């Protein structure tokens, strides 16, 4: 089973765009495997995308917001 956020998560596009082989390996292990151990997934599930914990790095807060916006667009577009 794959992570429900995989199509919206920007981690690989933002942070690993210059390491495509590494990104593919991690994505296969994490996004299509043990996604429940992913920090971004856990933050999203624990907080519903709202009330992002104050101790996150600004990049992590922005990442959760991006996922939320993407999911909102997908849910409202009927995809």
N, CA and C of each residue as an Amber inpcrd file, in Angstrom:
protein
   237
   0.8340000  -1.1750000   0.0000000   0.0000000   0.0000000   0.0000000
   0.8860000   1.2490000   0.0000000   0.4350000   2.2810000  -0.6940000
   1.2390000   3.4970000  -0.7730000   0.6810000   4.5720000   0.1570000
   1.5250000   5.5180000   0.4730000   1.1400000   6.6600000   1.3040000
   0.0900000   7.4850000   0.5690000  -0.9160000   7.9270000   1.2790000
  -1.9650000   8.7340000   0.6580000  -1.4660000  10.1190000   0.2310000
  -0.3000000  10.5160000   0.7170000   0.2490000  11.8290000   0.3890000
   1.2610000  11.7920000  -0.7440000   1.5650000  10.6070000  -1.2580000
   2.6760000  10.4480000  -2.2010000   2.5800000  11.3620000  -3.4170000
   1.4010000  11.6030000  -3.9070000   1.2590000  12.4340000  -5.0970000
   1.3900000  13.9230000  -4.7910000   1.2780000  14.2840000  -3.5260000
   1.3470000  15.6920000  -3.1450000   2.6010000  16.0600000  -2.3690000
   3.2930000  15.0980000  -1.8510000   4.4790000  15.3740000  -1.0470000
   5.5920000  15.9380000  -1.9200000   6.1460000  17.0370000  -1.4880000
   7.1750000  17.7240000  -2.2670000   8.5850000  17.3580000  -1.8360000
   8.7410000  16.4730000  -0.8640000  10.0630000  16.1660000  -0.3300000
  11.0490000  15.8080000  -1.4370000  10.6530000  14.9320000  -2.3180000
  11.5770000  14.4700000  -3.3580000  11.8010000  15.5270000  -4.4310000
  10.7790000  16.3160000  -4.7200000  10.9240000  17.3880000  -5.7110000
  11.7430000  18.5390000  -5.1550000  11.5480000  18.8550000  -3.8800000
  12.2320000  19.9980000  -3.2760000  13.6290000  19.6580000  -2.7710000
  13.7740000  18.5090000  -2.1410000  15.0130000  18.2050000  -1.4230000
  15.9470000  17.2200000  -2.1230000  15.4310000  16.4450000  -3.0440000
  16.2590000  15.4000000  -3.6390000  16.2720000  15.4350000  -5.1550000
  15.9660000  16.5760000  -5.7170000  15.8870000  16.6710000  -7.1800000
  17.2210000  16.3820000  -7.8590000  18.3240000  16.5810000  -7.1540000
  19.6420000  16.3210000  -7.7350000  20.1670000  14.9270000  -7.4250000
  19.3680000  14.1350000  -6.7350000  19.7580000  12.7600000  -6.3720000
  18.6550000  11.7840000  -6.7770000  18.3830000  11.6510000  -8.0660000
  17.2310000  10.8560000  -8.5070000  17.2800000   9.3810000  -8.0970000
  18.4430000   8.7560000  -8.1200000  18.5370000   7.3340000  -7.7400000
  18.2800000   7.1540000  -6.2490000  18.8450000   8.0230000  -5.4470000
  18.6090000   7.9660000  -4.0010000  17.1450000   8.2430000  -3.6880000
  16.5780000   9.2270000  -4.3660000  15.1720000   9.5660000  -4.1650000
  14.2790000   8.3770000  -4.5100000  14.5710000   7.7190000  -5.6080000
  13.7850000   6.5590000  -6.0250000  13.8670000   5.4350000  -4.9840000
  15.0620000   5.1870000  -4.4840000  15.2600000   4.1420000  -3.4770000
  14.4750000   4.4580000  -2.2000000  14.6250000   5.6850000  -1.7110000
  13.9320000   6.0720000  -0.4740000  12.4310000   6.0640000  -0.6810000
  11.9810000   6.5550000  -1.8110000  10.5470000   6.5900000  -2.0910000
   9.9670000   5.1760000  -2.1340000  10.6750000   4.2510000  -2.7530000
  10.1970000   2.8700000  -2.7990000  10.1130000   2.2570000  -1.4100000
  11.0970000   2.5520000  -0.5600000  11.1190000   2.0040000   0.7980000
  10.1110000   2.6820000   1.7090000   9.9940000   3.9940000   1.5970000
   9.1850000   4.7580000   2.5370000   7.7730000   5.0070000   2.0130000
   7.6480000   5.6350000   0.8780000   6.3330000   6.0330000   0.3620000
   5.4750000   4.8480000  -0.0710000   6.1320000   3.8150000  -0.5510000
   5.3960000   2.6330000  -1.0070000   5.6120000   1.4580000  -0.0600000
   6.0800000   1.7600000   1.1280000   6.3380000   0.7190000   2.1200000
   5.9790000   1.2100000   3.5080000   6.9810000   1.5970000   4.2530000
   6.8100000   1.9840000   5.6510000   6.5030000   3.4740000   5.7880000
   5.4790000   3.9460000   5.1010000   5.1600000   5.3730000   5.1040000
   4.7070000   5.8820000   6.4610000   4.2140000   4.9890000   7.3120000
   3.7450000   5.4200000   8.6300000   4.8800000   5.9080000   9.5250000
   6.1170000   5.6300000   9.1430000   7.2530000   6.1230000   9.9210000
   7.7580000   7.4770000   9.4020000   7.1800000   7.9770000   8.3360000
   7.5810000   9.2570000   7.7540000   7.0890000  10.4090000   8.6360000
   7.9870000  11.3380000   8.9550000   7.6220000  12.4760000   9.7990000
   6.5090000  13.3150000   9.1900000   6.6040000  13.5830000   7.9110000
   5.5740000  14.4160000   7.2830000   4.2050000  13.7270000   7.3060000
   4.1830000  12.4360000   7.0680000   2.9350000  11.6850000   7.1220000
   2.3580000  11.7180000   8.5420000   3.2050000  11.4690000   9.5200000
   2.7460000  11.4420000  10.9140000   2.2160000  12.8050000  11.3490000
   2.9150000  13.8610000  10.9820000   2.4630000  15.2040000  11.3320000
   1.1000000  15.4670000  10.7070000   0.9800000  15.1040000   9.4450000
  -0.2900000  15.3120000   8.7540000  -1.4180000  14.5330000   9.4370000
  -1.1800000  13.2580000   9.7460000  -2.2170000  12.4270000  10.3490000
  -2.5510000  12.8570000  11.7810000  -1.5380000  13.2010000  12.5530000
  -1.7610000  13.5770000  13.9520000  -2.4570000  14.9260000  14.0770000
  -2.2270000  15.8090000  13.1370000  -2.7510000  17.1630000  13.2430000
  -3.7420000  17.5040000  12.1410000  -4.0460000  16.5610000  11.3030000
  -4.9790000  16.8200000  10.2130000  -4.5080000  17.9240000   9.2900000
  -3.2060000  18.1900000   9.3240000  -2.6690000  19.2730000   8.5180000
  -2.8100000  20.6300000   9.1920000  -3.5420000  20.6690000  10.3080000
  -3.7150000  21.9070000  11.0660000  -2.8700000  21.8220000  12.3330000
  -2.7500000  22.9190000  13.0070000  -2.0020000  22.9490000  14.2720000
  -0.6540000  22.2590000  14.1380000   0.1020000  22.6670000  13.1570000
   1.4230000  22.0840000  12.9580000   2.2680000  22.4210000  14.1810000
   2.9280000  21.4320000  14.7730000   3.7070000  21.6690000  15.9950000
   4.7250000  22.7990000  15.8360000   4.8650000  23.5980000  16.8850000
   5.7260000  24.7730000  16.8370000   7.1990000  24.4350000  16.6780000
   7.5990000  23.2210000  17.0300000   9.0200000  22.8770000  17.0180000
   9.5030000  22.3360000  15.6780000   8.6990000  22.4240000  14.6480000
   9.1380000  21.9930000  13.3270000   9.9890000  23.0740000  12.6850000
  10.8640000  22.6450000  11.8200000  11.6210000  23.6000000  11.0260000
  10.6630000  24.2880000  10.0630000  10.9330000  25.5230000   9.7060000
  10.0390000  26.2330000   8.7670000   9.8080000  25.4580000   7.4740000
  10.8260000  24.7580000   6.9810000  10.6530000  23.9630000   5.7610000
   9.6240000  22.8630000   5.9550000   9.5910000  22.2590000   7.1440000
   8.6250000  21.1970000   7.4150000   7.2040000  21.7500000   7.4970000
   7.0500000  22.9040000   8.1220000   5.7360000  23.5390000   8.2030000
   5.2290000  23.8440000   6.8030000   6.0810000  24.4050000   5.9740000
   5.6910000  24.7290000   4.6010000   5.3720000  23.4610000   3.8170000
   6.1040000  22.3950000   4.0530000   5.8510000  21.1220000   3.3630000
   4.4690000  20.5850000   3.7040000   4.1020000  20.6460000   4.9730000
   2.7750000  20.1700000   5.3760000   1.7000000  21.0490000   4.7440000
   1.9230000  22.3410000   4.6850000   0.9510000  23.2350000   4.0500000
   0.8070000  22.9210000   2.5600000   1.9200000  22.6370000   1.8840000
   1.8700000  22.2910000   0.4570000   1.0590000  21.0200000   0.2320000
   1.2800000  20.0210000   1.0770000   0.5320000  18.7650000   0.9520000
  -0.9530000  19.0370000   1.1380000  -1.2720000  19.8270000   2.1350000
  -2.6690000  20.1410000   2.4060000  -3.3330000  20.8450000   1.2220000
  -2.6370000  21.8260000   0.6450000  -3.1910000  22.5430000  -0.5160000
  -3.3770000  21.5970000  -1.7020000  -2.3980000  20.7480000  -1.9310000
  -2.4660000  19.8000000  -3.0430000  -3.6340000  18.8390000  -2.8610000
  -3.7820000  18.2830000  -1.6700000  -4.8830000  17.3500000  -1.4030000
  -6.2300000  18.0430000  -1.5450000  -6.3060000  19.2630000  -1.0940000
  -7.5520000  20.0300000  -1.2280000  -7.9270000  20.1940000  -2.6930000
  -6.9270000  20.5750000  -3.5170000  -7.1830000  20.7310000  -4.9540000
  -7.6310000  19.4170000  -5.5720000  -6.9420000  18.3240000  -5.2260000
  -7.2880000  17.0200000  -5.7900000  -8.6990000  16.6010000  -5.3810000
  -9.0480000  16.7900000  -4.1270000 -10.3690000  16.3980000  -3.6330000
 -11.4820000  17.2350000  -4.2480000 -11.1900000  18.4790000  -4.5570000
 -12.2090000  19.3500000  -5.1150000 -12.2760000  19.3160000  -6.6400000
 -11.2850000  18.6870000  -7.2610000 -11.2950000  18.6110000  -8.7180000
 -11.9720000  17.3300000  -9.2110000 -12.2660000  16.4190000  -8.2830000
 -12.9320000  15.1800000  -8.6600000 -11.9970000  14.1200000  -9.1860000
 -10.6870000  14.2870000  -9.0210000  -9.7150000  13.2920000  -9.5100000
  -9.7830000  12.0410000  -8.6840000
